[in-house]
């Protein structure tokens, strides 16, 4: 078995700022970093660090950044044979501002991610994808695969509703939930989240809503389960949702039942906020298991 991540690969350019700028405002960064990222790349690193055999399928440019990203993913234990270099394209880039409280703003230039070619359907394992690559590429992959199919519907591309009948586990945050459920207001409070989720979840499907500091809620057509967040003092929240998705895919691939897998993926996402950046902050399995032990107190490292 293995986790096959089909998704975006980006270089993250991160500016640390005292506060996020208002529209039209210029502020000075405290420091800048170049780090590996992209929702697909982040989730692949998270799955690999949780112990899964992880295969990345994605596209980079035929540029220095693309070669650098392949090397970064491989160094994190991700198999990169499925990463193609698109001639003449630039590798995707994310421009990220992170404030003193760990909140962020992100602008993504897709680059080669928009040119991801067709992917052969999977016969087994876990398929994990996101929406920073074309829905047209994902549609036949999800429809034809016999793997356990997980879609992190982010960013919320409405064309992705065509995929939902072919998804076993759908993962969204509160904002994405509102968009796909067709409601104007972002749900506030657990009851509202569950109510909107029940409008969207299909028979035989699990819908997971990540709530940030509120934890996660798993919704089936006939029941739900809320898991509170593990209390930590975050450094930055970049990649926490990706960490949850990748960790969950890895745990389900090894055969873990959904409830303990949710607890561990939730803990992994919390630990991710204790480091800088996305992929570099993904925790390993030993740290996640240790965080579930009695007496653990989250603190910045």
C-alpha positions in Angstrom: 0.0 0.0 0.0 1.1 3.6 -0.5 -0.1 7.2 -0.4 -0.3 8.8 -3.9 -0.4 12.6 -3.6 -1.6 14.3 -6.8 -1.2 18.1 -6.5 0.7 21.3 -6.5 4.4 21.9 -6.0 5.4 25.4 -5.1 8.3 27.4 -3.8 7.2 29.4 -0.8 8.6 32.9 -0.4 7.7 33.8 3.2 7.9 37.3 4.6 7.7 37.5 8.4 5.9 40.8 9.4 4.8 42.4 12.7 1.2 42.6 11.3 -0.5 41.8 8.0 -0.9 44.9 5.7 -4.2 46.6 5.0 -5.3 47.1 1.4 -3.0 49.6 -0.3 -0.5 49.6 2.6 3.2 48.9 2.3 5.0 47.5 5.4 8.6 46.2 5.9 9.3 42.5 6.5 11.3 41.4 9.5 12.9 38.6 7.4 12.3 36.5 4.3 12.8 32.8 3.6 12.6 30.5 0.6 11.0 27.2 1.6 9.5 24.1 -0.1 5.7 24.2 -0.3 2.6 23.7 -2.4 -0.5 21.9 -1.0 0.5 18.7 -2.8 4.1 18.9 -1.8 3.2 19.8 1.8 0.8 16.9 2.1 3.3 14.4 0.6 5.9 15.4 3.2 3.4 15.1 6.0 2.5 11.6 4.8 6.1 10.5 4.5 7.0 11.8 7.9 4.1 9.8 9.4 5.7 6.7 7.9 3.8 6.1 4.7 5.4 5.1 1.4 4.6 8.3 -0.4 4.5 9.0 -4.2 4.3 12.5 -5.4 2.6 13.2 -8.8 2.9 16.8 -9.9 4.5 19.3 -12.3 7.4 21.8 -11.9 9.1 24.1 -14.4 12.3 23.2 -16.2 14.0 25.8 -14.1 16.3 25.9 -11.1 13.3 26.1 -8.7 11.9 22.9 -10.1 15.1 20.9 -9.6 15.4 22.4 -6.1 11.8 21.3 -5.2 12.4 17.7 -6.5 15.5 17.6 -4.3 13.6 18.9 -1.3 10.8 16.4 -1.6 13.2 13.5 -2.1 15.2 14.6 1.0 11.9 14.3 3.0 11.4 10.7 1.9 8.9 11.4 -0.9 9.3 9.3 -4.1 9.4 11.9 -7.0 9.4 9.7 -10.1 5.9 11.1 -10.9 7.0 14.7 -10.8 7.3 16.0 -14.4 9.2 19.1 -15.6 7.1 21.1 -18.1 9.2 22.7 -20.8 9.2 26.4 -20.8 7.1 26.7 -17.6 8.0 28.2 -14.3 7.7 26.3 -11.1 4.7 27.4 -9.0 5.4 30.1 -6.4 3.5 31.1 -3.3 4.1 34.6 -1.8 3.2 34.4 1.9 3.1 37.0 4.7 3.1 35.7 8.3 2.4 38.0 11.3 3.6 37.9 14.9 0.5 35.8 15.9 1.1 33.2 13.2 -1.7 34.4 10.9 -1.0 34.6 7.2 -2.0 35.9 3.8 -1.0 33.9 0.6 -0.9 34.6 -3.1 -0.2 31.7 -5.4 1.2 31.9 -8.9 0.4 28.3 -10.3 3.1 28.1 -13.0 3.6 24.5 -14.1 0.9 23.2 -11.7 -1.7 24.4 -14.3 -0.2 22.1 -16.9 -0.3 18.8 -14.9 -0.8 16.1 -17.5 -3.3 13.2 -17.2 -2.7 10.7 -14.4 -3.4 7.0 -14.6 -6.1 5.8 -12.2 -4.9 3.9 -9.1 -5.8 0.3 -8.4 -5.1 0.4 -4.6 -3.7 2.5 -1.8 -4.7 6.0 -0.9 -5.3 8.8 -3.4 -5.0 12.3 -2.0 -5.5 15.4 -4.1 -6.2 19.1 -3.7 -7.5 21.9 -6.1 -4.3 23.8 -6.9 -4.1 21.6 -10.1 -6.8 21.4 -12.9 -10.1 19.7 -12.1 -10.0 18.4 -15.6 -7.0 16.3 -14.7 -8.4 15.1 -11.4 -11.9 14.1 -12.7 -11.0 10.9 -14.7 -8.4 10.0 -12.0 -11.1 10.0 -9.2 -13.7 8.4 -11.3 -11.5 5.6 -12.4 -9.5 4.8 -9.3 -10.1 2.0 -6.9 -8.0 3.5 -4.2 -9.4 5.2 -1.0 -10.0 8.6 -2.5 -9.4 11.7 -0.4 -10.0 15.2 -1.7 -8.9 18.3 0.1 -11.2 20.8 -1.7 -8.9 23.8 -1.3 -8.8 26.3 -2.8 -12.6 26.2 -3.3 -13.0 25.7 -7.0 -16.7 25.3 -7.7 -16.0 23.1 -10.8 -14.8 20.5 -8.3 -18.4 19.7 -7.5 -18.1 17.3 -10.4 -15.6 15.3 -8.4 -17.7 14.9 -5.2 -19.6 11.7 -6.3 -16.2 10.0 -6.6 -14.8 11.0 -3.3 -14.7 8.8 -0.2 -13.4 11.4 2.2 -13.8 15.2 1.6 -11.8 17.6 3.7 -12.7 21.3 3.9 -12.3 24.2 6.3 -15.3 26.4 7.4 -14.9 28.9 4.5 -14.7 26.1 1.9 -17.7 24.3 3.5 -19.8 27.4 3.1 -18.9 27.8 -0.6 -19.5 24.1 -1.5 -22.7 24.0 0.6 -24.0 27.0 -1.2 -24.5 29.2 1.8 -23.6 32.9 2.1 -22.4 32.9 5.8 -19.4 31.1 7.0 -20.8 28.8 9.7 -20.0 29.8 13.3 -20.3 27.2 16.0 -20.3 23.5 15.9 -24.1 23.1 15.3 -23.9 25.3 12.2 -20.9 23.5 10.9 -22.5 20.1 11.2 -25.8 21.4 9.7 -24.0 22.8 6.6 -21.9 19.6 6.4 -25.1 17.5 6.3 -26.2 19.5 3.2 -23.1 18.4 1.4 -22.1 14.9 2.5 -23.1 12.0 0.3 -24.2 8.5 1.4 -21.2 6.4 2.1 -19.0 9.5 2.3 -17.1 11.1 5.2 -16.9 14.9 5.4 -14.2 16.4 7.6 -14.3 20.1 8.5 -11.1 21.5 9.9 -11.8 24.3 12.4 -8.3 25.7 13.2 -8.1 26.3 16.9 -11.5 24.6 17.2 -10.1 21.2 16.1 -11.9 19.1 13.6 -15.4 17.6 13.1 -16.1 14.5 11.1 -19.6 14.2 9.6 -21.3 11.1 8.3 -24.9 11.2 7.0 -26.1 9.8 10.3 -23.7 11.0 12.9 -20.7 13.3 13.7 -17.6 13.4 15.9 -15.9 16.5 17.2 -12.2 16.4 18.2 -11.0 19.5 20.0 -7.6 21.0 19.0 -4.5 20.2 21.0 -3.6 23.4 22.9 -0.3 24.9 21.5 1.2 28.3 21.2 1.6 28.7 17.4 4.6 30.1 15.6 2.8 30.2 12.3 -0.2 28.3 10.9 1.1 27.8 7.3 0.6 24.2 6.3 -1.4 23.0 9.3 -4.3 22.0 7.2 -2.0 20.3 4.7 -0.3 18.5 7.6 -3.7 17.1 8.8 -4.6 15.8 5.3 -1.2 14.1 4.7 -1.1 12.6 8.2 -4.6 11.3 7.9 -3.9 9.7 4.5 -0.8 8.0 5.9 -2.6 6.6 9.0 -5.5 5.3 6.9 -3.1 3.7 4.4 -1.6 1.7 7.2 -5.1 0.4 8.2 -5.8 2.5 11.3 -9.4 3.1 12.1 -10.8 6.5 11.4 -11.3 7.8 15.0 -7.7 7.2 16.2 -6.4 8.4 12.9 -8.4 11.7 13.3 -6.9 12.2 16.8 -3.3 11.7 15.5 -3.8 13.8 12.4 -5.3 16.6 14.6 -2.2 16.4 16.8 0.1 16.5 13.9 -1.5 19.7 12.6 -1.1 21.3 16.0 2.6 20.4 16.1 3.1 21.8 12.6 2.2 25.2 13.9 5.2 25.1 16.3 7.7 25.5 13.4 8.3 28.0 10.6 7.0 27.3 7.1 5.0 24.4 5.8 6.9 21.4 4.6 9.8 22.0 7.0 7.5 22.1 10.0 5.7 18.7 9.3 6.2 16.6 12.4 7.4 12.9 12.4 5.4 10.0 13.7 7.4 9.7 17.0 6.6 13.4 17.9 2.9 12.9 17.1 2.7 9.8 19.3 4.6 11.6 22.1 2.2 14.5 22.0 -0.7 12.2 22.8 0.9 11.0 26.0 -0.5 12.4 29.3 1.3 15.5 30.4 2.3 16.9 27.0 2.3 20.7 26.9 2.7 22.3 23.5 5.2 25.0 23.2 7.1 26.8 20.5 10.4 25.2 19.5 
